[in-house]
Amino acid sequence: MVETHISVLVFVGDRVWKLRKPVRFGFLDFSDRAARLDDCRREVEVNRRLAPDVYLGVADVVLDGVAVDHMVVMRRLPGERRLAALVRAGTGAEPCVRRLARVLAAFHAGAPRSSSIDRAALPEALLAAWDANLAEAAPFVGSVLDPATDATIADLSRRYLAGRGPLLVDRIARGHVCDGHGDLQAEDVFCLDDGPRVLDCIEFDDHLRHVDVAADLAFMLMDLERLGAPGLARLLRAQYEELSGAVLPGSLVHHYVAARAYVRAKVSCLRAAQGDAGAVGAARSLHRMAADHLRAGRVRMVLVGGLPGTGKSVLAASIGEVLDADVLRTDEVRKELAGLPVDGPAPAAFGEDLYSAERTAATYKTVLARARVALAMGRSVVVDASMTAAVWRERARDAAAATHSELVELELRADPAVAAMRIARRRRCGSSLSDATETVAAAMAAEADAWPTATVIDASGLPERTLALALGALDAGALAAGPGHG
């Protein structure tokens, strides 16, 4: 016999009999027998989509000739072939994960879609789901769950959704929202010789199955990470993307993994309230996982500014790689707008030709407009620009605020002799997109506005040291080696 927070499963011979508990939670009500019967029938219906040979039907529990309850009847599958068991054993899980990716890609491709299903993936619907889960977990905050962590989860989840409307609408437009599984867990996947069987779709609330495919997959990614197998989570995601042709944006995956971890933390709290002592530790671990993924999925705008020769472009490229962020360079955009090769020279005196006030304004407007689009689509952005004028920093702050993204301002400074040497070297070697000379650098320094809101980075040393200082300013330890598969 196995007991969950809503069911009791009895294993007898080659059958499993699943009986609902007469419980009532915020997300379901099984207190009425008729409701339990309807739910049994619905469970068989939706689960036959992925395991038609496992869900055999619904049986009545009869006392003195009267049906007093109902049970779902299933074919019993070998427990040692559960994906969770294979993961714990450390053998045989990888082939199953590869086959599971194929099953899920095909399942999602053929799953129902409609305008009503799409609405479940809009920002307001996702926010309502977060609010509901936070409210249902609230009685356990302070006793089981850490209050500060819960506050962080509430803040980061709401901030992400507030700024990502264009991304979520685009996901719907591209057909990535469907009637999926809703509760993918490694305990419910059986790795049989003729292919995986995926059990236990959510049946008590259809809206919980109406999800972005990234959200559906995220439950399994979270579960594999919870089991200590982040490598298998990365494999599943990569295989799914390859087989489905769907791109799963990193920040969105982190958000959905966090949402799934929080749901599991809430369920563990409910089980703890029913007397399961081991559920307390699980709830706390899952709670921390949710916070970790929300931090890793933060959308950031990083300004890397400073005078010529301070190493902005090298640092911006490195930060972009660490954060998997788009890198936008004013040196490239300036020439692009002028119809020139971005990697060709276009020298000019300070304030003239390509570097006139009008062309500089057009360049910064274009860079910041592109940054705003990327941020709204869930992509972090690194802006490689001198940013010596306060007006453009203020415009950057506006873009970050409009998309509810975090803004990090870094001002690079280098010893004048070091900067001069770098400018001379790159002009000799033609190794930079920048056309700045020492004379231009001096003129820029004379007109630069003070930048009191920036973190000053000493960029006189090796690029590796500058990067380390910048990552420290970014609080990027968690981002550089973020949780799981992100």
N, C-alpha and C positions, 0 to 999 in steps of 0.2 A: 504494500500500500504506500502511495506517495501522496502527500498533502501539499497543496498550494494555498494561497490566500483566498481563492474563490472555488476550489474544486478538491475532490478526493478521487484519486485514481487507484483502482484495484486491478492487479495483474494476476490473472488466473489462466494457466495453460497457455494457449495461443491467442488469448483475447485480453483486451484492456477495457475496463468499464469505468466510465468517467461520470461522476455524480457531482452536480453543482451544490455548493453550500447555500443555505438560505440567508445570504448576507446582503447588506446594503452599504455601498460606498458612494462617494460623490460621482463616480464614473459608471456605476452600474447598480441595478436593483434586482436581486434574485429572491426577494422575500416571498414572492408569489409563485405557486407551482406552475401556473399557466405561463408565466414569464420564463421559468426554467425550461419548460417544454419547447417554447418558441426558440430559445437560445440553443438548445440541443440540435434542433432541426437546422438552424442557421449555421451552426458549426460544421455539420456534415456537408452542407451545401458549399460553403466557401472553401473548405479544406480539400474537397475533391478536385479542385483546380490544380493542386500541386501533388496530391497523394490520393488518387482515385481508388487505388487498391487497398488503402489502409482504413479509410472511413467507411464502415460497413452499414451503419444505420443508427436508429434510436430505439432503445428498449424501454418498456414500462416497468417500474417497480410496483408490484401488485401485493396488496395486503387484504386478505378476505375478499378477493375478487374485485377490489377497487384499486385503481392506479393512484398511488400516493406520491410518486416521483418518477423521474425519467433519467436515463443514462445514455451517453454516446458510447457506441460499441466500435472498437477499433481492432484491427489486426495487430498482434503484438510483434514488435520488431526487436532484434537483438540489442540489448543495452550496450554491449561492448562495441557496437558499430556507431554509437552516437559520435558526432563530430567532437563534442566536448570531451568524451572519453579518449578519443584518439589524440586530441591536443594534450590532455593531461599525461597520456602515456608517452608522448613525444615521438610517435611513429604513425605513419599512414595518413596523416591529416592533409598533407600537401596535395596529393592527387584528388582527394575529395573536395578540397577548396577550389581546385581548377574546374572540376565538373559542376560544382555548385554555382560558380560564376556563369557557366553556360546555361544552366537551368534558370537562374534568375534573370539573365538577359533575355531569354526566350519568353519567360513568364511576363516580364514587364512589357515586352514588345506587343504581346497579345492581350494585355489587360485592358479592361474597359476604360474609356475616357469620355468626359462630358464637361459641360460648363459648370455643372454643380460640383463635380469632383474637383475641377480646377480651383474653385473658390476656397477649398481647404488649404491651398498652398499660398494664398495671399498673405501679405504681412499682418493684416488685422486678425486673420484666423490663427496664424502661428503665434501671435502675441497673446491671443485669448487662451490658446493651449498652454503657453508658459504660465500665464496668470492662474489658470485652473490648477496646474500641477504645483505651483508655488503655494497656492492656498491650501491644497490637500496635504502638502508636506509641512505646513506651518505649525501644526500641533506638536511636531517632533523637533522643531528647531529649538536648540537650547538643551534638550535632553539627549537626543540622538545626533542631531546635525549641528554643525558649528554655525553660530549666527553670523559671524563675519564672512565666512565662505558663502553662506546663503545670500547675503546682501550683495556680494560680488557677482554671484551668478545672476541675480535679478537685474543688476545694473548692466552687465555686459550683454546679456541676452536681449534686453530691450533696446540697448544702443545699436546693436547689430541690425535688428529688424527695422529700426527707425530709419536707417540710412540705405537699406538695400532693396527698396521697392522696385527699381528698374531691373535688378537681377532677378527677383522673384517673378515679376511679370514676364520677363524674357524666358524664364524656364517654362512657364505655362505655355507661352506662344510656340515654343519649340517641341511641345508634346511630351515633356518630361514628368508630367503629373498623371497618376493613374490610380486605379483601385488595386492596391498592392497587397502585401502580406500584413504589415503593420506591427509585427512582433518577432522578427527573425532572431532566433537564439540558437547557439550551438548545441544546446541540449535537445532541441527539437529537429535537428537534421541528422538523418541516419544514412550512413555511407554504405549502401548496398552494392553488390557486384554489378547490378544492372542500372546503377545510377542513384543519386541521392533522393531521399524522400524528405520533403519539407513539411512539417506538421504545425499545427496550432496557430493558424491565422487568427487574427482578432475577429470575433463574430458579434460581440455584444454591442458594438457601436460602429456602424459602417464608416462614419467620418474618420475614425482612427486608422482606417486602411487607405483613406484618400490622401496620398502623399506623393511628394517628389520622389523619383526613383533613388535620388541621393539619400533621402531620409530613410527609405526602406532599407537600403544597403547599409546605412550608418548603424542600424541596430546590430547587425552582425559584425561590423567592424569594431564597434564598442565591445561586443561580447568576446571577440577573439583577443582584444587587448586586455580585457578584464581577466581572461584566462592565462595571461602572460605570453601571448603569441602575437606581438605587434607585426612581426614579419609576415605571418599568414594574413593579417589584415591588409598589409600593403599588397600582398599578392592578389588577394580577392579583388581589391579595388582596381589594380592594374589590369587583371584579366577581364573584369566586368567592363571597364572602359574600352578595352580592345574589342571585345565581342559585341558590345551593344553600340559602339560608335558614339556613346554619350560622353561628354566631358563633364567631370565632376569638380567644380571650382573648389579649391582648397579651403578657403574660409567658410564656404557653405557646408562642406563636409564636417569641418570642426564644429560648426554650430549644431548640425544635426546629431553628431556623435554626443555632444554635450546634452542635447535635449533627451536623447535616449538614455544616457547615463543617469540623468536626473529622474526620469520615469522609473528606472530600475531602483534608484535610491529610495524613491517614494514607496514603491512596492515592498522593498526590504523593511522599511519602517512599519508598514502595515503588518507584515509577517512578525516583526518583533513585538508588536502590540498583541498578536495572537499567541505569543509565548515562545517564539523561535529565538532563542538566545543568540544563536550564531548570526542572525540577520542584522544585528546592530553593527558589527564590524563591516559587513558587506555594504550597508547603507552609507557608512562614513567613507569607505573607499570609493564608492561610486559617486558620492557627493564631491569629493576632491577631484575625481576624474572629470566631472562636468565643468568644474571651475578651470581646470588645466586646459581643457580644449577650448573653452571660451576665450581664455587668454591667448592661446596659440592662434585662434582665428580672428583676433582683432584686426581691423582694417586700418592701416596707418598711412599717413602722408609724411615722408621724411624729407625735409629741406636740407640739402648739403650745399652750403654756400661758403663764400670766401673769395679772396682776391686771386688773380692768376698765379699759378705756381704753387698753390697750397695742396694740390693733389685731390681736388674735388672729384674729378671723373673716375680716378682709380678707386677712391673710397665709395662713390655712389654705385659703381658696378659691383663692388664686393658686397655692399649692403643689399643690393638688389638680389644677388645670388642667395644670400643668407635668408632673406625674407620671402623669396620667390615673388619678388615685386617687379612691376613695370618700372623701367628707368627712363625718364624723360630728360633730354639734354637740350638746353637752349642753343648750344653751338650747332646741333644738328637741325633743330627746327628753324633757326634763323636762315640757314642756307636753303632748307627745303622750301620755305615760303618765297625765297627769292628765285627759285627754280635752278639753283646751283647744286652740283654734287656735294653731298654732305661731308665727304671725306676730302674735298679739295680745298686749297687755300683761297682766302678772300681777304687779304690784309687791308686795313684801313686805319686812319687816325682815329683817336678816341672821339666819339660823337659824330662820325661822318660815315657816309655810304651805308653799308650793312649795319653799322653801329650807331646810326642816327637815332634820335629819341623816338621818332615815329616807328622805325623798324624794330627797335627794342621793345616798344610797347606792344606791337603786333606779336612779337615772339613770345613775350610773357603771357599775353592773353591766350594765345593758342596752347601753350604748355599747360596753363592752369585749367583751361577748358577740357583738355584731354585728361588731365588728372582727375577732374570732377567726374567725368564719365567712368573712368576706371574704378574709382572709389565706390561709386554707386553700384557697380557691377561686382563688388566684392574683392577687387584687386588692390593690394597695397601699392603705393607709388613712391618712388624716390626721385626727387627733382634735383637735377644737377645744374645749378645756376649760381652766378655770383651773388644774387640777392642783396646787392649793396643798397638798393633803394627801398625804403620802408614801405612804400605804397604796394610793392609786389608781395611783400611778406604779409601785409594785411589782406590782400586778395587771396593769398594761399590759406590764411586762417578762415576766410569766408568759405572757401571750397571745402575745407575739412569740416567746418561747422554744418554746412548744408547737407553733408553726407554722414553726419554723426561719426566721423572718423577721428582717430587720434592724430594729433599733429606733433611732430618732433622737429625741432629746429637746431641744426648743427652749424656752427660757424668755424671753419678751419682757419687757423693762423699758423704761419711758418716763419722761421727766422728769415729776414729779408735776403740774406746772402744765399740761403738754401733755395728760396723761391726764385731768385734771379738765375741761379745755376740751372734749375729745372726748366725755366722758360728758354734759356739759351740752348740747352740740350735738345729739347723737343723741336725747336725750330731748325736745328742742324739735322736732326734725324727725320723730321716730318712725321713724328709719331703721335701727333695730337690733332684733334679737330679744332682746337682753339687757335685763333689768329693773334692773340694778345702778345704784345712785346713788353719789355721792361718799362718803356715810356707810357704805354697804355695802362699798365698796372699801377704806375705812379699816379696817373690822372684819375683812375678809378678810386684809388685810396683817398685822394684829396676830396672827392665828392661823396664818399660813402656815408650813409646815415648810420648812426649808432644802432646796435642790434642787442638791446638789453635782454630780450626774451630767449636768446639762443644759448645753447650750451657750447662753450668754447672748447675746441679740440686742438691740442698741440700736434700739428702735422709736420713737424720738422724732421721726424725720424723715419724709420722704414715704414712702408705701407702696412705691414702686419701689425705694427704697434699702433698706428693710427686707427686701423680697423678695430683692434681690441678696445681702444678708448671709446670709439663710437658705439660699439656694441654694448659696452658698459653703460653708456648714456641712454641707450635704447632699452635698457633692462632686457637684453635680448638673449639671456641664457636660455629661457624657456622657449624662445622662438627658434634659436639655432638648433636646439636638440629637443624639439617639441614632442609631445606625447604621441605614441602610437604611430600612425600611418600618415600623418598630415603632410 
